[in-house]
Amino acid sequence: MSRTLPEIEEVEAAIRKAGLAVDPSELHGGLCGWIAGGGEIGQDWLGKVLADPSLSVAGGEVLERMAQASAAQFEDRDFGFELLLPGADALLVERSGALFEWCRGFLGGFGLASGAKPALSGEGREALADLARLAAAAPQEDGDQEDEEALAEIEEFVRVAALLLHGDCVLAARHRQSLN
């Protein structure tokens, strides 16, 4: 199973082809929230993440590759998990907007998979609250080098928060099952 995400442009083209009303970063965030909350990656993951049971993904397509790579990255012991965001050549407003969209998608997918009261550690509850604050943020039109550095730090925080929540909901549950 490949651990490499498709390029954001490939995902955007696949979304357009499927006629979906979501941007690539938000869809990837939703997918990652779904996985982190304990959702399974099957042919129906797209319908579950977007809350539309009529949607499905055929094997081998770009969206299926994104799902398989994301699931593999969550399981990577070297913490190789990546966010699907515009590259460094995009404007700061585009990159920060995509990060906030990713967080909004993550919260939706996570809530659908984990339910109303997931078993979270204190750090997990705090991380989820921080992701909710980021999801409510709006990008600013201009920025400087300090803003660039802040965005890089926020991206790393979001990446680690997603891994922490996956650890609380999926890895801890596996550990509890193996003890029984």
PyMOL commands that set and color helices and strands:
alter all, ss='L'
color gray80, all
select helices_A, chain A and resi 8-18+24-36+45-49+62-75+92-114+122-135+145-179
alter helices_A, ss='H'
color red, helices_A
deselect
rebuild
show_as cartoon
